[in-house]
Amino acid sequence: MRFFYLLLSCCFIFKQQAAVSSNDITENGFLYQADNSGQLTWTIYTSSPWPIPTGKNWKFEYDIAGTNQIDAFEVLIGQIANNFIYFEIGGVRTKPLFIADNGSLHIESNFIHDIILDDCSLIELNGPTLSGSASIAEVELNFCYFERITLRNSPDFHPCCVVIVRVPDIGNYSSYSISFFSCIFVNIQAGNTDDPTFHMTSSSDYAPVMITYSEYPAVQTSQCNCNIRFEETRFISTHGSHTGAIDIRGEIGSVIIYRTTFSKTIAEDGVIYTPDAVYGNCVYASGSDDVMRMTSEFIYLCRSDSDAPKIAVQSSLDFGAFDNLIPDYKSTLVVSEMGSDSIGTGSELNPLRTINTAVTVSNPKKASFVEKIADQNEYPITVIIKAGLYIEHRIKVFSERMTLKGEGVDITRLRNDISDSFNPSVLLSIEPDNVGCKLDIIDLTFEQVFAGPSVKDSLFITQYGEVNLQRCSFKQVNPSNKHESSFIQINNKDAVLNNVIFTDGNFNSETTAIEIVPGGGLKLDSCNFTDIIGSAVIRAVLSDTFTDLILRDCKFQNCQSNPSSQPNIPSGSTIVISSSYSSNFLNQKIQSFLKSP
């Protein structure tokens, strides 16, 4: 997944497109593509139909003289659409971007943004349509990022959504599952705010995600049994009609909402007081089984700072009766070996079991996304980690202000979980949209477990923001193996290590203990390196303005640096510094200052 992070980090420069009037609606335009590495060079895509979008940047510019018509990307059964960017300029989309009529779709690691929808949804999942009960259907949306999508105009009972799921009768399949894993919905608007005559009714159907039965809005006659799961998904400043996030209509099977967060999600029916409308700012459900699905069996480890009611059930007149299923965020969370992720609340008396859970249910609010000035205040979060050993899946930091605090070096210990199917070598990283993050880590020991000879992602990856480590240590659990992944990879300019100990590190001749990649910078103060073997102890490629490598009062003891067999990899010294500047060297010298204790 490292490639996806790099892909996203370079694509937030696009600005929101100007408002588009109904007179500008056209199905014609130009479809452009560009490689997603290096400088973008756009070329017109001329073939038909639209291809699988994998590995490229795509944009559609509406123009009545255009040679393309808006269409859907074609993703066949067994294919994965991944690592792509798509956005639109100057028009309104009236057809879905992705359609799955066979119950099979796999989209992963993408950024879709700046799209206006009229009377359609962005992704339409219609489920299996084959007769018989032998069909096994599966839809996966993993690491998908949707930003600045406008659900503009749609008649009553015509859903207009980012994702709509229409579940068919069980006679068409033996099993049907849909997974939303680590997806992000940000700045989703509902309604045509540019039209003074526009108004919502109790029959308006706008939602970031809607799940319903195939014959909706007619009365349900089908029997559905679909398994739908939201996990580690985030809704930030999203809008809809009955709900600002997840809309469930009818008896469609099981919907599990797990470790999902809602930040300032808004049901417009509550803002404009639509007559006879029932609304919940996070979740809305209707159908004969709507009350039954409002239990901790289906909604758990979720958090929100959205206004009440967070959950609405059409058959219940008691607004907010189920809001306890999505409690408010906490500013302090406690993690203990004796805690529980299933019943723990994160308090001192009832702690959580894993750091991963504590970080996931923390407030992901991004100041640049929320709409009210009052909501743009910083929300610092402290995770207190009690003594013990914590073997963790990749801990992904969403929150903008976070402190991880243990009880001391070799007392509170963290290890990467090599059973993690996505990133077995990574223990901690900052998410790609968290560019303004300020992360403090205090009194912790990081233990690196060998994840295999071909695994290269670092134990700790600092992509963005400001990172400050104090009184921490890094070491390897099995130093007899030559590791191919570093302790730390520095991608951001503002990383500081203070009183950090590195010991017992055995790396191969291409790998270092600390890797500073282009764009990264690091300050080390009173750090000790002992028994480190590898290509170098610290390798820095300084390639950007104001990126520095500063060492003060640091010690290197019994460290061995081996020359790399690869000629393009700087190696063979304790500290290796190089530059990728290609312009005037006289103005961009690397200055070295060595100060002994």
C-alpha positions in Angstrom: 0.0 0.0 0.0 2.9 2.4 0.1 2.3 3.3 -3.6 -1.2 4.4 -2.7 0.1 6.8 -0.1 2.4 8.4 -2.5 -0.4 8.6 -5.1 -2.6 10.5 -2.7 0.0 12.8 -1.4 0.4 14.5 -4.7 -3.2 14.9 -5.7 -4.7 17.2 -3.1 -3.8 20.2 -5.2 -7.0 20.1 -7.2 -9.5 22.8 -6.3 -13.2 22.4 -6.1 -14.9 23.1 -9.4 -17.2 26.0 -9.8 -20.9 25.6 -9.5 -22.5 24.2 -12.6 -26.0 25.3 -13.8 -28.5 23.0 -15.3 -27.9 24.6 -18.7 -24.4 23.2 -18.7 -25.5 19.6 -18.6 -24.1 17.6 -21.5 -23.1 14.0 -22.0 -20.2 15.0 -24.3 -16.6 15.9 -23.4 -13.0 14.7 -23.4 -11.7 11.9 -21.3 -8.0 12.4 -20.5 -5.5 10.0 -18.9 -2.1 10.4 -17.5 0.5 8.2 -15.8 0.3 8.6 -12.0 4.1 8.8 -11.6 6.2 11.8 -12.3 4.9 15.0 -14.0 1.4 14.7 -15.3 1.1 14.7 -19.1 -2.6 14.4 -20.1 -3.6 12.7 -23.3 -7.1 12.2 -24.7 -8.4 8.7 -24.4 -10.1 7.7 -27.7 -11.2 4.1 -27.3 -14.6 2.8 -26.3 -15.9 1.6 -23.9 -14.1 3.1 -21.0 -11.4 0.8 -19.7 -10.5 -0.5 -16.2 -8.9 2.7 -14.6 -6.0 0.9 -12.8 -2.7 2.7 -12.4 -3.6 6.0 -14.0 -5.0 9.5 -13.4 -8.2 10.3 -15.2 -10.3 13.4 -15.8 -13.4 14.2 -17.8 -13.8 17.7 -19.2 -17.4 18.4 -20.3 -17.6 20.0 -23.7 -20.5 19.9 -26.1 -18.0 19.4 -28.9 -16.2 16.6 -27.1 -15.5 13.3 -28.7 -16.4 11.2 -25.7 -19.7 10.6 -23.9 -19.8 10.1 -20.2 -19.6 6.4 -19.4 -18.8 3.9 -16.7 -15.4 2.3 -16.2 -15.5 -1.4 -17.1 -14.3 -3.8 -14.4 -14.8 -7.4 -15.3 -15.2 -10.3 -12.8 -11.8 -11.2 -11.4 -10.3 -7.7 -12.1 -9.4 -5.1 -9.5 -9.6 -1.4 -10.3 -6.9 0.1 -8.1 -4.3 2.9 -7.7 -6.2 5.5 -9.8 -7.5 9.1 -9.5 -10.6 10.4 -11.2 -12.2 13.8 -11.3 -14.4 15.9 -13.6 -14.5 19.5 -14.7 -17.3 21.8 -16.0 -20.3 19.6 -16.0 -22.8 17.3 -14.4 -22.7 13.5 -14.4 -26.0 11.7 -15.2 -24.7 8.1 -15.3 -22.9 6.0 -12.7 -19.1 5.9 -12.9 -19.1 2.2 -11.8 -22.0 -0.3 -12.3 -22.1 -3.9 -11.0 -25.0 -5.8 -12.4 -23.6 -9.2 -11.6 -22.8 -8.7 -7.9 -19.1 -8.5 -8.5 -16.9 -5.4 -8.1 -13.5 -4.9 -6.6 -12.2 -1.2 -6.2 -9.2 -0.5 -4.2 -6.8 2.4 -3.4 -8.4 5.2 -5.4 -9.2 8.9 -5.0 -12.4 10.1 -6.7 -13.3 13.8 -6.3 -15.0 16.9 -7.6 -18.1 15.3 -9.3 -21.6 16.6 -9.5 -24.4 14.0 -9.8 -27.9 14.5 -11.2 -30.5 11.7 -10.8 -27.9 9.0 -10.5 -25.4 7.5 -8.1 -21.6 7.4 -8.5 -21.3 3.7 -7.8 -24.3 1.4 -8.4 -24.3 -2.1 -7.1 -27.3 -4.1 -8.3 -26.4 -7.5 -7.1 -26.5 -10.9 -8.9 -29.3 -11.2 -11.5 -28.8 -14.8 -12.6 -31.5 -17.2 -11.7 -30.8 -20.1 -9.4 -29.2 -20.2 -6.1 -25.6 -21.3 -7.0 -24.2 -17.8 -7.5 -21.6 -16.4 -5.1 -21.3 -12.7 -5.3 -18.8 -10.4 -3.7 -18.1 -6.6 -3.7 -15.1 -5.0 -2.1 -14.4 -1.3 -1.7 -11.0 -1.1 0.1 -9.1 2.1 0.8 -11.4 4.2 -1.4 -11.4 8.0 -0.9 -14.4 10.1 -2.0 -14.1 13.8 -1.7 -16.2 16.8 -2.8 -19.1 14.8 -4.4 -22.3 16.8 -4.9 -25.6 14.9 -4.9 -27.4 17.7 -6.7 -30.7 16.9 -8.2 -33.0 13.9 -8.1 -36.8 13.4 -8.2 -38.5 12.0 -5.1 -37.9 8.3 -4.5 -34.9 8.4 -7.0 -31.8 7.7 -4.9 -28.8 10.0 -5.6 -25.8 8.6 -3.6 -22.1 8.1 -3.7 -22.7 4.4 -3.4 -26.1 2.7 -3.7 -26.6 -1.0 -3.0 -29.7 -2.7 -4.5 -30.0 -6.2 -3.0 -32.0 -8.7 -5.2 -34.0 -11.6 -4.1 -32.1 -14.5 -2.5 -33.2 -16.7 -5.4 -30.4 -15.1 -7.5 -27.5 -16.1 -5.2 -26.3 -18.5 -2.6 -24.2 -15.8 -0.9 -23.8 -12.1 -1.4 -21.4 -10.0 0.6 -20.3 -6.3 0.3 -17.4 -4.8 2.3 -16.4 -1.2 2.9 -12.9 -1.4 4.4 -10.9 1.7 5.4 -12.9 4.0 3.1 -13.2 7.8 3.5 -16.2 9.9 2.6 -15.4 13.7 2.9 -17.4 16.8 1.9 -20.4 15.1 0.4 -23.1 17.7 -0.3 -26.8 17.0 -0.8 -29.3 19.1 -2.8 -29.0 21.9 -5.4 -28.0 24.9 -3.2 -27.6 27.1 -6.3 -31.3 26.8 -7.2 -33.5 29.0 -5.0 -36.6 26.9 -5.9 -35.0 23.6 -4.8 -36.4 22.0 -1.7 -36.2 18.6 -0.1 -39.2 16.5 0.9 -39.7 13.5 3.1 -39.4 11.4 -0.1 -36.0 12.8 -1.1 -33.3 10.1 -1.2 -29.8 11.6 -0.9 -27.2 9.7 1.0 -23.4 9.0 0.9 -24.3 5.3 1.1 -27.8 3.8 0.7 -28.6 0.1 1.1 -32.0 -1.1 -0.2 -33.9 -3.8 -2.0 -34.0 -4.2 -5.8 -37.6 -3.1 -6.3 -37.4 0.1 -4.2 -39.3 2.4 -4.0 -42.1 -0.1 -4.6 -43.3 -2.2 -1.6 -40.7 -4.9 -0.9 -41.8 -8.4 -2.0 -38.3 -9.9 -2.3 -36.5 -11.9 0.3 -32.9 -10.6 0.7 -30.0 -12.0 2.6 -26.9 -9.8 1.9 -24.0 -9.5 4.4 -22.8 -5.9 4.4 -19.9 -4.7 6.5 -18.4 -1.2 7.2 -15.0 -1.4 8.9 -12.6 1.4 9.7 -14.6 3.7 7.4 -14.8 7.4 8.1 -17.5 10.0 7.2 -16.3 13.6 7.6 -18.6 16.5 6.9 -21.0 14.5 4.8 -24.6 15.3 4.0 -27.8 13.5 2.9 -31.5 13.8 3.3 -32.6 11.3 6.0 -29.0 10.8 7.2 -25.5 12.2 6.6 -23.9 8.8 6.2 -25.6 5.4 6.0 -29.2 4.9 4.8 -30.8 1.5 5.2 -34.1 0.7 3.5 -36.1 -2.5 3.9 -35.2 -6.0 5.0 -31.9 -6.6 3.2 -30.0 -8.9 5.5 -27.1 -8.1 7.9 -25.5 -4.7 8.1 -22.5 -4.5 10.5 -21.0 -1.1 11.2 -17.7 -1.7 13.0 -15.0 0.8 14.1 -16.5 3.4 11.9 -16.5 7.1 12.8 -18.8 10.0 11.9 -17.5 13.5 12.2 -20.0 16.4 11.7 -22.3 14.3 9.4 -25.6 16.1 8.7 -29.1 14.9 7.7 -30.6 17.9 5.8 -34.1 16.9 6.8 -33.1 18.0 10.3 -31.5 21.2 9.2 -34.4 22.5 7.2 -37.1 20.7 9.3 -38.7 18.8 6.4 -42.3 18.0 7.3 -43.0 14.3 8.3 -39.3 13.3 7.8 -37.5 11.0 10.2 -33.8 11.6 10.3 -30.5 10.6 12.0 -27.3 12.4 11.4 -25.2 9.1 11.2 -27.5 6.2 10.5 -31.1 6.0 9.3 -33.1 2.7 9.0 -36.6 1.8 7.8 -38.3 -1.5 7.3 -40.1 -4.1 9.4 -36.8 -5.1 11.1 -35.4 -1.6 11.6 -35.5 -1.8 15.4 -34.0 -5.2 15.5 -30.8 -4.1 13.8 -30.2 -1.3 16.3 -28.2 -3.4 18.7 -24.5 -3.7 19.7 -24.4 -6.9 17.6 -24.6 -4.8 14.4 -23.2 -1.4 15.5 -20.1 -1.4 17.8 -16.9 0.4 18.4 -18.2 3.4 16.5 -17.8 7.1 17.6 -19.2 10.4 16.5 -19.3 14.1 17.2 -22.4 14.7 15.1 -25.4 16.3 16.6 -28.3 14.2 18.0 -30.2 12.3 16.9 -27.3 10.2 15.5 -29.5 7.2 14.8 -33.0 7.2 13.5 -35.4 4.3 13.1 -38.5 5.0 11.0 -40.8 2.9 13.2 -39.7 4.5 16.4 -41.0 7.9 17.5 -38.3 8.3 20.1 -35.6 10.2 18.3 -32.2 9.4 19.6 -33.2 6.3 21.5 -30.4 4.3 20.0 -27.7 7.0 20.1 -25.8 5.1 22.8 -24.6 2.7 20.1 -22.5 5.6 18.6 -21.1 7.5 21.7 -19.2 10.7 21.6 -15.4 10.8 21.1 -13.2 10.9 24.2 -10.1 13.1 24.7 -8.3 10.4 26.8 -8.4 6.7 26.1 -6.7 4.0 28.2 -5.4 0.7 26.8 -4.4 -2.3 28.9 -3.6 -5.9 28.5 -6.5 -6.6 30.8 -8.9 -4.5 28.7 -11.5 -5.4 26.2 -12.3 -4.1 22.7 -15.7 -5.6 22.8 -17.0 -4.1 26.0 -14.3 -1.6 26.9 -15.0 2.1 26.8 -11.5 3.4 27.0 -11.8 4.6 30.6 -9.3 3.9 33.4 -11.8 1.4 34.9 -12.9 -0.1 31.6 -9.9 0.1 29.2 -9.6 -1.0 25.6 -7.4 -4.0 24.8 -5.6 -2.8 21.6 -3.9 0.4 20.6 -5.3 0.0 17.2 -8.8 0.2 18.4 -8.1 3.2 20.6 -6.6 5.1 17.7 -9.3 4.0 15.2 -12.2 5.3 17.4 -10.5 8.7 18.0 -11.8 11.8 16.4 -10.7 12.0 12.8 -11.9 15.6 12.3 -10.0 17.6 9.8 -10.1 21.3 10.2 -9.9 21.9 6.5 -13.1 19.8 6.0 -15.6 20.9 8.6 -17.9 23.7 7.7 -18.5 25.7 10.9 -15.7 27.8 12.4 -16.6 26.6 15.9 -15.9 23.0 14.7 -12.4 23.9 13.5 -10.8 24.0 16.9 -8.1 21.4 17.7 -9.2 18.3 19.4 -6.1 16.8 21.1 -6.4 13.1 22.0 -4.2 11.2 24.5 -3.9 7.4 24.4 -2.4 6.0 27.7 -0.9 2.6 27.1 -0.4 0.6 30.3 2.6 -1.8 30.9 2.6 -4.9 28.7 3.3 -6.3 25.3 1.0 -5.3 22.5 1.1 -7.1 19.2 -0.7 -4.9 16.8 -2.0 -4.7 13.2 -0.9 -1.5 11.4 -1.9 1.4 13.6 -3.2 4.2 11.3 -3.3 7.6 12.8 -6.3 9.6 11.6 -6.5 12.3 14.2 -4.8 15.6 13.8 -3.6 16.0 17.4 -2.6 12.8 19.2 -0.2 11.6 22.0 0.7 8.0 22.5 2.1 7.6 26.0 3.4 4.4 27.6 4.8 3.7 31.1 8.5 3.5 30.1 11.1 1.9 27.8 10.9 -1.9 28.0 7.8 -1.6 30.1 5.3 -0.7 27.4 6.2 -2.7 24.3 4.7 -2.6 20.8 5.3 -5.2 18.1 4.1 -5.5 14.5 1.7 -8.4 13.8 3.2 -10.5 11.0 -0.2 -12.2 10.5 -1.5 -8.9 9.1 -2.4 -9.7 5.5 -2.1 -6.1 4.3 1.1 -4.8 6.0 2.8 -7.4 8.2 6.0 -5.3 8.7 4.3 -1.9 9.5 3.4 -1.1 13.1 2.5 2.6 12.9 1.8 5.1 10.1 0.0 8.4 9.5 -2.9 8.3 7.1 -2.4 10.1 3.7 -5.2 12.6 4.3 -3.8 13.6 7.7 -1.3 16.2 6.3 -1.6 18.5 9.3 -1.0 15.8 11.9 0.9 16.5 15.2 1.9 13.2 16.8 3.8 12.8 20.0 5.1 9.4 21.1 6.5 9.1 24.7 7.9 6.2 26.8 7.4 3.3 24.4 9.5 0.5 23.0 9.0 -0.6 19.4 10.0 -4.2 18.7 10.4 -5.2 15.1 9.5 -8.8 14.2 10.9 -10.3 11.0 8.1 -10.4 8.4 9.9 -12.1 5.6 12.7 -11.6 3.1 10.6 -9.8 0.5 8.8 -7.4 2.9 10.3 -3.9 2.7 7.9 -1.4 4.4 9.3 0.1 7.5 8.1 -0.5 11.1 7.2 3.2 11.5 6.4 5.4 8.6 6.1 9.2 9.1 4.5 10.5 6.0 3.0 13.8 7.0 2.8 16.5 9.7 5.0 16.8 12.8 6.2 13.7 14.6 8.1 13.9 18.0 9.4 10.8 19.7 10.7 11.2 23.3 12.3 8.5 25.5 11.6 5.6 23.2 13.5 2.6 21.9 13.7 0.4 18.8 15.1 -3.1 18.6 14.6 -6.3 16.7 13.0 -9.4 18.2 14.9 -11.8 16.0 18.2 -10.0 15.0 19.6 -13.2 13.5 17.5 -12.5 10.4 18.7 -9.8 8.0 15.7 -7.4 7.8 14.8 -5.6 4.6 12.6 -3.1 6.3 13.9 -0.1 8.3 13.0 0.9 11.9 11.8 4.3 10.7 11.2 5.8 7.3 11.0 9.6 7.4 8.9 11.2 4.7 8.0 14.5 6.4 10.2 17.5 7.1 9.3 17.9 10.8 10.4 14.7 12.6 12.2 14.9 15.9 13.8 12.1 17.9 14.8 13.0 21.5 16.5 10.5 23.8 15.7 7.5 21.5 17.7 4.3 21.7 18.3 2.0 18.7 19.8 -1.4 19.4 20.2 -5.0 18.0 19.4 -4.1 14.4 20.5 -6.5 11.7 19.6 -5.2 8.2 20.8 -6.3 4.8 23.2 -4.4 2.6 20.5 -2.3 1.0 18.6 -1.3 4.3 19.3 1.2 7.1 18.0 1.7 10.6 16.6 5.1 9.7 15.7 6.0 6.1 15.1 9.6 5.2 13.5 9.7 1.7 13.3 12.7 -0.6 11.1 15.3 1.0 12.0 14.2 4.5 14.0 15.8 7.3 15.1 14.7 10.8 16.5 16.2 14.0 18.1 13.8 16.5 19.0 14.9 20.0 20.8 12.6 22.5 20.0 9.4 20.6 22.1 6.2 20.9 22.8 3.6 18.3 24.3 0.3 19.4 24.9 -3.0 17.5 23.4 -1.8 14.2 24.4 -3.7 11.1 23.3 -2.6 7.6 23.9 -0.5 4.6 24.2 2.4 7.0 22.8 3.5 10.3 21.2 6.6 8.8 20.7 7.3 5.1 19.3 10.7 4.0 18.4 11.9 0.6 17.9 15.7 1.0 16.0 16.9 -1.9 13.7 19.6 -0.8 13.9 23.2 0.6 14.2 23.3 4.4 14.8 19.6 4.8 17.7 19.0 7.2 19.5 16.2 9.0 20.6 17.6 12.4 22.4 15.4 15.0 23.2 16.6 18.4 24.9 14.6 21.2 24.3 11.3 19.4 26.4 8.1 20.0 27.2 5.2 17.6 28.7 2.1 19.3 29.6 -1.1 17.6 27.8 -0.2 14.4 28.8 -1.9 11.1 28.1 -0.5 7.6 28.3 -2.8 4.6 28.6 -1.6 1.0 25.5 -2.3 -1.1 25.7 -4.6 -4.1 23.5 -2.1 -5.9 25.5 0.7 -7.4 22.7 3.3 -7.1 22.2 2.8 -3.4 24.4 5.0 -1.2 26.0 2.8 1.5 29.2 1.9 3.4 29.3 4.6 6.1 27.6 5.1 9.4 25.8 8.1 8.0 25.2 8.5 4.3 23.9 11.8 2.9 23.1 12.5 -0.7 21.1 15.0 -2.7 18.8 14.7 -5.7 18.9 18.4 -6.5 19.3 18.9 -10.3 19.5 22.7 -10.5 22.3 25.1 -9.6 24.5 23.4 -7.0 26.2 26.6 -5.9 22.9 27.8 -4.4 21.9 24.4 -2.9 25.0 23.0 -1.1 24.6 20.5 1.6 26.3 21.9 4.7 27.6 19.5 7.4 28.2 20.4 11.0 29.6 17.8 13.3 29.4 18.7 17.0 30.8 16.2 19.5 29.3 15.9 23.0 
